Amino acid sequence: MLRWRGLESTPGDLGRTVVTVGMYDGVHRGHQKLIGTAVERARAMRRPCLLLTFDPHPAEVIRPGSHPAILTSMDRKAELVAELGVDAMCVLPFTAEFMRLPPETFTHTVLVEHLHAAQVVVGQNFTYGFKASGNVGTLTEEGRRFGFAVEGVALASVESEEDVTISSTYVRACVAAGDMVSAAHALGRPHRVDGVVVRGDRRGRDLGYPTANVETPPFTAIPADGVYAGYLITRDPRSGASRERFPAAISVGTNPTFQGSRRTVEAFALDYDGDLYGEHVGVEFVQRLRPMSAFPDVAALVAAIDQDVADTRSVLGMPPAS
């Protein structure tokens, strides 16, 4: 998949495209439906499908200090949309200047002049331009004027008694509560955070459970404190692509047994023997096993970790340790 940042970096031989626009944070099932529609339209027209997204999150520019928790890093987002069939991804810097563009200027400058849209596929609730004054209706009118079609796709819902509409906000709420099963249901896969393995206090090694201390970027959507069953995924440091995947017991919190104050994400990769320091990794959260607790002594903590590892094997469908 082609990927670039800024309109000025758009390939000169791009040709006309089918464009879909949005933050697509999480690339959840609602996003997948919308992107799938764009890919279908692009294939039918024999044109590339281009996804336009933004960095940083618009909320931080519009209302400084309100940056939401981020469900997917830009590298992970690129990997996920490529798997859905997207041919190109343009990351547009969201600046104060860009925020003030009138809807018609965004349409002409971004969609027509630079991205050469033949069709634009967006969600029915899509808004754009200064103070979100543009919507699917105005975009459709501008499409008639500039020569591209517009399709608004209905939002998807989670199958539940509440009939909740799938959204990034809903997924963030699930993650913040530690409800990884509901988050995965909306995402279509386990929630994942990405980061770099850094040196920690090395207590896990002393306890017989060496962990990868994963330092995540600012604003990452980290689940509620607790112990989780999941996976540790190694990544290519240059492309960000996922490589190997290892079952893992994951701890999120401040290590209260040792009076810790810094919140960390630490993953113990089961049946793995190697050095992960400096590695780019992903951590997937499948199910919360228990809340974070302070134990009276090290022996009690080790006994709890033993059980956490056994529970992780059970949740992930692995045979018991020999």
Sequence and secondary structure as in RCSB ss.txt:
>XXXX:A:sequence
MLRWRGLESTPGDLGRTVVTVGMYDGVHRGHQKLIGTAVERARAMRRPCLLLTFDPHPAEVIRPGSHPAILTSMD
RKAELVAELGVDAMCVLPFTAEFMRLPPETFTHTVLVEHLHAAQVVVGQNFTYGFKASGNVGTLTEEGRRFGFAV
EGVALASVESEEDVTISSTYVRACVAAGDMVSAAHALGRPHRVDGVVVRGDRRGRDLGYPTANVETPPFTAIPAD
GVYAGYLITRDPRSGASRERFPAAISVGTNPTFQGSRRTVEAFALDYDGDLYGEHVGVEFVQRLRPMSAFPDVAA
LVAAIDQDVADTRSVLGMPPAS
>XXXX:A:secstr
 EEEESGGGS TT  SEEEEES  TT  HHHHHHHHHHHHHHHHHT  EEEEEEES HHHHHSTT    BSS HH
HHHHHHHHTT  EEEEEE  HHHHT  HHHHIIIIIIIIT EEEEEEETT EESGGG EEHHHHHHHHHHHT EE
EEE   B SSTT  B  HHHHHHHHHTT HHHHHHHHTS EEEEEEEE    HHHHTT   EEEE  TTB    S
EEEEEEEEEE TTT  EEEEEEEEEEEE  GGGT  S EEEEEETT  S  TT EEEEEEEEEEE     SSHHH
HHHHHHHHHHHHHHHTT     
